[in-house]
Amino acid sequence: MRIMDLIGNLKPYQQEILYRLINKFSAINQIDISKEVSSVPMQCRHCGHSEFVKNGTYKGRQRYKCSKCNTTQFADANTALYNLKLKDKWVDFVTLMLETKEHQSCRQIAEKLGINIKTAHNWRHKMLTSLNELHHLEVEAEIELDEVYLRFCVKGRIGKEKYTEYYGSKHPSNKENELRKEEKKMEKESYQVIYMCEHNRNNDFNFSPIKIQKKGVVSEDDIERVLASADFKEKTVITDSEPSLRTYFKKQDNVEHLTFKSSDIKQGILKEKAVHNNNINNTMMRLRSWMAGFNGVSTKYLNNYLKWFRLINLFSLEQVKSFVKETIMDKKLYKRFRDIFLNYKNFVFQQYNHNFKE
């Protein structure tokens, strides 16, 4: 039986769903990854220079030589596609990561694309490390602000980078370094990772890491550090009545700071109808539900997961091409991807490296 006859036997709503799927995959397959790479200006991975000459081919791919330092590279050096053997699957990978509200596990993506699970994991964090730099939150006239607390978690293989002497997994002669000792203490004593959530009233939001601590409220110094680059001038900022937040905003000029008591919210008492952080609370409920499917998220990658959750809320199928191009245009991605562990280590030891936000 011909395909068109089969389609004709479907109910009208089923035909509509099928045509939507066909249009979706047709639009995705029209994105030429090699063409997108060639449209982005190159940058030397060694010295940052932007002038190159052709320098032969390797396995059918054109190589280029930097006119300044003579380093050779491919056109996609330092981007998300750097060292990828299956570049033709990158567009489908980005689509699977962002198009669904339900999370896609590495295993699910690996099975759909026919790639290794470890490959899917590396691709995930390359993509997120790139997109973290983009789509910054634009603060609107009113914004809710609150700290959110997430469990400190060490998940996944504990590799040799956490040992001064390493002879293999669970080897009795392994000697743990200070990072591993600190992690075990934090897990045992139920430490929490604290983020600042900035939430517009149009349902767009952002998370910024503050610190890891066992209990207690965030200090004014921590508030000042994490909000140092935020611009709330001529805006209305809504928070609860926490002393550190009140003290911080008293020092800020041209910022209207409105506060409420959390106990009043719980009791249904609202002195002013618009003064609340319900948007943050609703977003956190959705976030916790979304993260539950991962059975724990390593604090090492937590920043990427929070950005992923936000990108899912911003994403539409029409944006696939722009998202793919953004991962190719980011010439600093590869270094940030390699620095994930270093930034995590600094965060654990409260060495506030701004790169953790990347």
ABEGO torsion letter per residue (X at the ends): XBAAAAAAABBAAAAAAAAAAAAAAAAAAABBAAAAAAABBBBBAAAGBABBBBBEBBGGBBBBBBAAAGBBBBAABGBAABGBABAAAAAAAAAAAAABABBBBAAAAAAAAGBBAAAAAAAAAAAAAAAAABGBBBBBABBBBBBBBBBBBBBEBBBAAABABBAEBGBAABBBBAAAAAAAAAAAAGBBBBBBBBBBAAGBBBBBBABBBABEBBBAAAAAAAAAABBABGBBBBBBABAAAAAAAAABBGBBBBBBBAAAAAAGBBABAABBAAAAAAAAAAAAAAAAAAGEBBAAAAAAAAAAAAAAAABBAAAAAAAAAAAAABAAAAAAAAAAAAAAAAAAAGBBBAAAAX
